[in-house]
Amino acid sequence: MTSANNAYVGGALDLSQVKARAEARQQAQEQAAAGQASRVQPFFTITEANFDSDVLRRSTEVPVVVLIGTPRSTQSEQLKHDLQELAVAGNLKFLVGYVDAEATPQVAQAFGVKNLPTVVAIAAGQPLTNFEGAQPKEALQRWLDSLVEKVGPQLKGLEPTPAAAHEEEEDDPRLQEAESFLNAGDFDGAIKIYESILESDRDNVQIKRARDTAVILKRLDLANQTEDPIVAADGDKGDIDKQMRAADAEVVAGAPEKAFDRLIETMQFAGGDEKAQLRQRLLEFFGLFASNDPRVLKARTMLANVLY
């Protein structure tokens, strides 16, 4: 087994594509889940939807051990069982995520593994060490202890989670259903659920933002893209539709300030109706963020300068 301070030897991880797809869906899910008790799970299943938040981002706080396996392998199932037990007993000093290579091959491929099962340790968003095949539970414990001892102090630790007033209450099952729709790319289904929640809770800002993010994802239609919308827009500055589509892409990619700048710049040469359309799109984007967000405040000032 590779020691915890050795470099990852299985080749570079191709995280970018999975991360980009995950972020696009994760925004709506995070908005909908905001305000509920955030309970970190010591053992969890990795999907495209939680890859960024629960693996890459979480690994800046504590080491995340990823098992890429298959239920058809007895070695994999034994490793899964042992790692889950060790994670539960680990007091959140490390977390373990499981990738089912058959159910989510696109996630498994990102790790570039050659054999199953493979275990990879990740910290600060980067792979540190890995091993293949079965290991005795005692050896796993020693490996994890070494990982926590050497890597743990270099990370910031888990963020404290505020106690929820009704911590024992289960999450709204409608949000879980909406998340399933988002993961499947069924944005209409997710939007319908968010709308139904808003019918009885009209002032729920987080659900509104989740719905509006799902609307943007539907409009962007990532699954059926034939070209990069940002590249297309940069090559045709006079096409308003391309500029708005590129702005959608920049927002879901986590670069709203670029989207703001793009639309405000486009407004400077747009006609009356087009300018109104661009303004409406900007206001839609602003609603996804807190009103005191520095990026929003800056963009509002720029927008006022263009309009008045």
C-alpha positions, -999 to +999 in steps of 0.1 A: +000+000+000+012+035-008+021+056+022+001+087+028+028+112+019+036+097-015+026+114-046-003+101-066+011+077-092-020+068-113-018+097-137-034+131-137-070+133-127-094+147-154-116+166-130-125+195-152-154+180-172-171+164-142-166+195-121-182+217-148-213+195-152-216+191-115-215+228-107-243+235-132-267+213-113-252+219-078-262+255-078-299+248-078-295+220-052-275+242-029-300+270-031-329+247-023-311+231+006-299+263+022-313+269+057-316+232+065-293+216+090-261+207+072-249+174+085-216+161+071-218+124+064-187+104+072-195+080+043-214+090+012-219+081-025-203+103-051-222+115-081-217+142-106-241+164-086-221+163-054-186+158-068-176+195-065-191+202-031-186+169-012-152+159-027-133+188-041-145+216-018-148+194+013-112+182+008-100+217+016-113+210+051-105+173+058-090+145+037-115+128+014-108+091+006-125+080-026-132+043-033-138+036-070-154+002-071-181-021-084-207-042-066-196-072-088-162-073-070-160-090-037-128-071-029-146-039-037-175-047-015-153-057+014-133-025+010-165-005+010-177-022+041-144-017+060-139+019+049-175+028+059-170+014+094-137+032+097-152+064+085-181+063+109-156+057+138-133+084+125-149+114+142-150+133+109-112+136+108-116+122+072-145+113+050-150+084+026-168+087-007-178+057-029-179+058-067-199+030-083-180+027-116-209+010-132-236+034-121-215+066-126-188+057-152-183+093-160-172+100-125-150+069-123-133+078-156-123+112-141-099+093-118-082+075-146-081+042-127-069+011-144-082-015-120-111-019-096-112-014-067-089+017-064-087+040-034-075+076-039-069+101-011-077+138-020-068+169-001-071+206-011-087+194-043-057+173-054-050+136-053-022+127-029-019+089-028-036+058-040-037+020-039-054-008-058-070-040-046-079-054-012-063-045+020-068-059+055-088-036+078-059-032+101-038-019+072-065+005+062-066+018+097-029+025+097-031+041+063-059+064+074-041+073+106-010+083+086-032+103+062-049+122+090-016+127+109+003+141+079-023+159+059-050+168+084-031+197+101-025+213+067-062+217+061-086+241+077-109+216+093-147+212+090-167+243+092-190+243+123-226+238+113-253+257+131-278+237+151-312+236+134-342+245+154-359+213+142-329+191+136-349+160+140-374+169+113-367+152+080-359+172+049-388+182+027-391+151+004-401+174-024-365+188-024-351+153-027-374+147-057-364+180-073-327+170-068-334+137-086-350+156-115-319+179-117-295+150-117-315+135-145-315+167-165-353+171-161-353+208-154-390+211-161-397+186-133-375+204-108-391+238-117-426+224-112-416+212-077-401+245-067-431+263-080-454+241-059-433+249-028-435+286-035-473+284-038-474+280+000-442+298+009-440+327-015-412+345+005-388+316+004-358+333-012-337+302-014-364+282-033-369+311-057-332+311-064-332+273-069-361+277-093-344+305-112-312+285-115-331+256-129-347+279-154-312+290-165-300+254-168-331+245-189-324+275-212-288+266-215-295+229-223-260+217-215-267+181-227-275+192-262-248+218-268-231+216-301-207+245-295-192+264-266-216+293-260-188+315-247-165+309-276-194+315-300-204+348-283-168+360-282-166+355-320-198+374-327-201+404-304-231+418-323-254+388-317-275+395-287-288+360-283-253+346-283-243+371-257-272+361-234-265+324-239-228+329-230-239+349-199-260+320-189-230+297-192-208+320-172-233+322-144-237+284-140-199+280-143-195+302-112-183+334-130-213+358-126-191+388-127-181+379-163-218+375-172-226+409-157-198+426-176-207+408-209-244+419-207-236+455-196-210+459-224-235+445-249-261+470-237-239+499-249-246+492-285-280+475-282-313+490-294-343+498-272-360+465-272-327+446-270-314+468-242-346+461-222-341+424-228-305+425-216-315+446-186-342+420-177-316+392-179-293+411-157-320+416-130-327+379-132-291+371-125-289+396-097-318+377-080-296+346-077-272+364-052-275+384-020-283+420-026-251+431-008-229+408-029-200+430-040-202+417-076-239+426-077-233+461-062-206+468-088-227+456-117-257+476-105-236+508-106-223+499-140-259+492-152-271+526-139-243+543-158-253+527-190-290+534-186-289+569-172 
